[in-house]
Amino acid sequence: MIVLDRTHHIRFLQARLEETESPRHRAMLERVIVHAQAEVDADFNTLVSTLGKNPEYHFWDYSGDVGPKSLEGVSGYYRHLVEMKGHVLEYVLESVVLDDNCLVTEGILTMIQPGALMAEHAMAGAFAEIEKNYLLKMRNVIFWRFDEEQYVLAEDSYTGGPIEMRELADDELPEDFRALL
C-alpha cells in the first residue's frame, strides 16, 4: 500500500510561519495553511472561503493555460476535484519564497488520481481507463498571489512533467483514498 504524508506541506508552511515576522507574510502563510488543510479534509466551504473575489488560476500544459477563472470557475474546479476524489495528494515541499504579493512553493507532488478524472485531461485522456486509479508524481512549483486582504487570487502551477505515472493495483491504494470509494 502506498502511504502519503498528506500534511507535509502544511507542517512545512507552519514552520515557516513560526519564523516569519511580517504581519502580511504571516497572514498569507496562514491563508494557504487553511486552504491546504481544507483540501486535505475535502472541506469545500472552507476551501472556497480562502479565495479572493475574482481568482484566476493558471495551470500550464502543452496546450497553454487550462486553469479555471473567476470565483465561480475556481469554486467549480474544487467542487469537481472533491466529488471526483482527486484531492488525495502529498506535496513534499523543499522550498518556500515569500514577498508582499506572492508565496512560492516548490517540491514533489504525488497524487492518487481516479481514472475518470485523469481521462478529462488532454495529456492522459488517451490512456486513462475510467475504472482504474493512477499514481502521478511530479516536480511542482506554485505561485500563490494574494489581494490586499490576503485572500488567494491565483494558484499558478508549473510542472516539470511526470516523474512517475502508473496504474495502481487496489491493494496499493492508500487507506484514506479507499475510504472515499
MOTA-V810647 format. One record per helix or strand of 2 or more residues. SS is the DSSP state (H for helix, E for strand). FROM is the first residue (numbers start at 1). LEN is the number of residues. If there is no record, write none. Layout:
SS|FROM|LEN, SS|FROM|LEN
This chain:
H|8|11, H|23|19, H|44|6, E|58|4, E|64|2, H|70|14, E|89|10, E|102|13, H|115|4, E|133|14, E|152|17, H|170|3, H|175|6
